[in-house]
Amino acid sequence: NDHLKKREPSGDKRVNMWCHTCHRGRPRPMTLEEELGEQYRTKGIDAALNHYRTLKQNYFERGAYDFSERSLNSFGYELLDKDKAAAIRVFDLNTQTFPKSSNTWNSLAEACLKAGDLKAAKRNYEKALKLNPQDTNARDNLKKIKESSRK
């Protein structure tokens, strides 16, 4: 707060910082992706997904974590190159949590495609395209999958 007193306020009232401003009831402030990544690195994907469920139960709508589809998507992409099966599980959870988002289905499809499961990739790209007919990524990848299956 002493540092903030040296700054000119941007509004009519000076802003103060407190421990709860960042920590929000947590001992160590981290993003949801960081929390999940730490659990994954130390205990594996099952522990990370269970930790997500626990955090969501304890902190949802309290502002401590970003429980939007973006957080799980970022975590899934963090895993994609090193552990495709784990990434698929994360993206699958994201589709269950946000079933009406074409982006979650698109990400799951991409992971399935990278894992070599063309059938699942096709099914998930079709779902993404159904939710968002303007999804050019899904359309282009479906076309590539169909062309490769003809060969």
C-alpha positions as a Markdown table, in Angstrom:
| # | Residue | x | y | z |
|---|---|---|---|---|
| 1 | Asn | 0.0 | 0.0 | 0.0 |
| 2 | Asp | 2.9 | 2.4 | 0.6 |
| 3 | His | 4.0 | 1.9 | -3.0 |
| 4 | Leu | 0.4 | 2.6 | -4.2 |
| 5 | Lys | 0.4 | 5.9 | -2.2 |
| 6 | Lys | 3.1 | 7.2 | -4.6 |
| 7 | Arg | 0.9 | 6.6 | -7.6 |
| 8 | Glu | -1.7 | 9.0 | -8.8 |
| 9 | Pro | -5.2 | 7.3 | -8.5 |
| 10 | Ser | -6.9 | 6.5 | -11.7 |
| 11 | Gly | -10.3 | 7.1 | -10.2 |
| 12 | Asp | -11.8 | 9.3 | -7.5 |
| 13 | Lys | -10.8 | 6.8 | -4.8 |
| 14 | Arg | -7.4 | 5.3 | -3.9 |
| 15 | Val | -7.0 | 1.5 | -4.3 |
| 16 | Asn | -5.5 | -0.6 | -1.5 |
| 17 | Met | -4.0 | -4.0 | -1.8 |
| 18 | Trp | -4.5 | -6.7 | 0.9 |
| 19 | Cys | -3.4 | -10.4 | 1.1 |
| 20 | His | -6.9 | -11.5 | 0.0 |
| 21 | Thr | -6.6 | -9.3 | -3.1 |
| 22 | Cys | -4.3 | -11.9 | -4.7 |
| 23 | His | -4.6 | -14.9 | -2.5 |
| 24 | Arg | -8.4 | -15.0 | -2.2 |
| 25 | Gly | -8.2 | -17.6 | 0.6 |
| 26 | Arg | -5.4 | -19.6 | -1.0 |
| 27 | Pro | -2.0 | -20.1 | 0.7 |
| 28 | Arg | -0.2 | -19.7 | -2.6 |
| 29 | Pro | -1.8 | -17.8 | -5.5 |
| 30 | Met | -1.5 | -19.7 | -8.7 |
| 31 | Thr | -3.7 | -19.9 | -11.9 |
| 32 | Leu | -5.8 | -23.0 | -12.3 |
| 33 | Glu | -3.5 | -24.2 | -15.1 |
| 34 | Glu | -0.5 | -23.9 | -12.7 |
| 35 | Glu | -2.3 | -25.8 | -10.0 |
| 36 | Leu | -3.3 | -28.6 | -12.4 |
| 37 | Gly | 0.2 | -28.7 | -13.9 |
| 38 | Glu | 1.8 | -29.0 | -10.5 |
| 39 | Gln | -0.6 | -31.9 | -9.6 |
| 40 | Tyr | 0.1 | -33.6 | -12.9 |
| 41 | Arg | 3.9 | -33.3 | -12.5 |
| 42 | Thr | 3.9 | -34.7 | -9.0 |
| 43 | Lys | 1.0 | -37.1 | -8.9 |
| 44 | Gly | -0.3 | -37.7 | -12.5 |
| 45 | Ile | -3.4 | -37.0 | -14.5 |
| 46 | Asp | -5.9 | -38.7 | -12.2 |
| 47 | Ala | -4.7 | -36.5 | -9.3 |
| 48 | Ala | -4.8 | -33.4 | -11.5 |
| 49 | Leu | -8.4 | -34.0 | -12.7 |
| 50 | Asn | -9.5 | -34.9 | -9.1 |
| 51 | His | -7.8 | -31.7 | -7.9 |
| 52 | Tyr | -9.7 | -29.7 | -10.6 |
| 53 | Arg | -13.0 | -31.1 | -9.3 |
| 54 | Thr | -12.1 | -30.3 | -5.7 |
| 55 | Leu | -11.0 | -26.8 | -6.5 |
| 56 | Lys | -14.2 | -26.2 | -8.5 |
| 57 | Gln | -16.3 | -27.5 | -5.6 |
| 58 | Asn | -14.4 | -25.3 | -3.1 |
| 59 | Tyr | -13.8 | -22.1 | -5.1 |
| 60 | Phe | -16.3 | -21.9 | -7.9 |
| 61 | Glu | -17.8 | -18.3 | -8.1 |
| 62 | Arg | -15.4 | -17.1 | -5.5 |
| 63 | Gly | -13.0 | -15.5 | -8.0 |
| 64 | Ala | -10.0 | -17.6 | -6.8 |
| 65 | Tyr | -9.6 | -19.4 | -10.2 |
| 66 | Asp | -10.7 | -19.0 | -13.8 |
| 67 | Phe | -13.1 | -21.9 | -14.3 |
| 68 | Ser | -13.8 | -21.0 | -17.9 |
| 69 | Glu | -13.2 | -23.4 | -20.7 |
| 70 | Arg | -9.9 | -21.5 | -21.4 |
| 71 | Ser | -8.2 | -22.8 | -18.3 |
| 72 | Leu | -8.8 | -26.5 | -19.1 |
| 73 | Asn | -8.0 | -25.9 | -22.7 |
| 74 | Ser | -4.7 | -24.3 | -21.8 |
| 75 | Phe | -3.8 | -27.2 | -19.5 |
| 76 | Gly | -4.7 | -29.7 | -22.2 |
| 77 | Tyr | -2.5 | -28.0 | -24.8 |
| 78 | Glu | 0.3 | -27.9 | -22.2 |
| 79 | Leu | 0.1 | -31.7 | -22.0 |
| 80 | Leu | -0.5 | -32.4 | -25.7 |
| 81 | Asp | 3.0 | -32.9 | -26.9 |
| 82 | Lys | 4.3 | -34.9 | -23.9 |
| 83 | Asp | 1.2 | -37.0 | -22.9 |
| 84 | Lys | -1.5 | -37.2 | -25.6 |
| 85 | Ala | -3.7 | -39.6 | -23.5 |
| 86 | Ala | -3.7 | -37.2 | -20.6 |
| 87 | Ala | -4.4 | -34.2 | -22.9 |
| 88 | Ile | -7.4 | -36.1 | -24.3 |
| 89 | Arg | -8.7 | -36.7 | -20.8 |
| 90 | Val | -8.4 | -33.0 | -20.1 |
| 91 | Phe | -10.1 | -32.0 | -23.3 |
| 92 | Asp | -12.8 | -34.6 | -22.8 |
| 93 | Leu | -13.5 | -33.1 | -19.3 |
| 94 | Asn | -13.7 | -29.7 | -21.0 |
| 95 | Thr | -16.3 | -31.0 | -23.5 |
| 96 | Gln | -18.3 | -32.4 | -20.6 |
| 97 | Thr | -18.1 | -29.1 | -18.7 |
| 98 | Phe | -18.8 | -26.9 | -21.7 |
| 99 | Pro | -20.7 | -29.2 | -24.1 |
| 100 | Lys | -22.1 | -26.3 | -26.2 |
| 101 | Ser | -18.7 | -24.8 | -27.0 |
| 102 | Ser | -17.4 | -25.7 | -30.5 |
| 103 | Asn | -13.9 | -24.8 | -29.3 |
| 104 | Thr | -13.8 | -27.6 | -26.7 |
| 105 | Trp | -14.8 | -30.2 | -29.2 |
| 106 | Asn | -12.3 | -28.8 | -31.7 |
| 107 | Ser | -9.5 | -29.1 | -29.2 |
| 108 | Leu | -10.5 | -32.7 | -28.3 |
| 109 | Ala | -10.6 | -33.5 | -32.0 |
| 110 | Glu | -7.1 | -32.1 | -32.5 |
| 111 | Ala | -5.8 | -34.2 | -29.6 |
| 112 | Cys | -7.4 | -37.3 | -31.0 |
| 113 | Leu | -6.0 | -36.5 | -34.5 |
| 114 | Lys | -2.5 | -36.1 | -33.0 |
| 115 | Ala | -2.9 | -39.4 | -31.1 |
| 116 | Gly | -3.8 | -41.1 | -34.4 |
| 117 | Asp | -7.5 | -41.8 | -33.6 |
| 118 | Leu | -9.0 | -40.6 | -36.8 |
| 119 | Lys | -12.5 | -42.0 | -36.0 |
| 120 | Ala | -12.7 | -40.0 | -32.7 |
| 121 | Ala | -11.1 | -36.9 | -34.4 |
| 122 | Lys | -13.7 | -37.0 | -37.2 |
| 123 | Arg | -16.6 | -37.5 | -34.7 |
| 124 | Asn | -15.4 | -34.5 | -32.5 |
| 125 | Tyr | -14.7 | -32.2 | -35.5 |
| 126 | Glu | -18.2 | -33.0 | -36.7 |
| 127 | Lys | -19.6 | -32.0 | -33.3 |
| 128 | Ala | -17.6 | -28.8 | -33.4 |
| 129 | Leu | -18.8 | -28.0 | -36.8 |
| 130 | Lys | -22.4 | -28.7 | -35.8 |
| 131 | Leu | -22.1 | -26.2 | -33.0 |
| 132 | Asn | -20.3 | -23.6 | -35.1 |
| 133 | Pro | -20.9 | -24.0 | -38.9 |
| 134 | Gln | -18.3 | -21.3 | -39.5 |
| 135 | Asp | -15.5 | -23.3 | -37.8 |
| 136 | Thr | -13.0 | -23.4 | -40.7 |
| 137 | Asn | -10.5 | -25.4 | -38.7 |
| 138 | Ala | -13.0 | -28.2 | -38.1 |
| 139 | Arg | -14.1 | -28.1 | -41.7 |
| 140 | Asp | -10.6 | -28.2 | -43.1 |
| 141 | Asn | -9.5 | -31.0 | -40.8 |
| 142 | Leu | -12.6 | -33.1 | -41.6 |
| 143 | Lys | -11.7 | -32.7 | -45.3 |
| 144 | Lys | -8.2 | -33.9 | -44.6 |
| 145 | Ile | -9.4 | -36.9 | -42.6 |
| 146 | Lys | -11.8 | -37.9 | -45.4 |
| 147 | Glu | -9.1 | -37.6 | -48.0 |
| 148 | Ser | -6.6 | -39.6 | -46.0 |
| 149 | Ser | -9.2 | -42.4 | -45.4 |
| 150 | Arg | -9.8 | -42.8 | -49.1 |
| 151 | Lys | -6.1 | -43.6 | -49.7 |
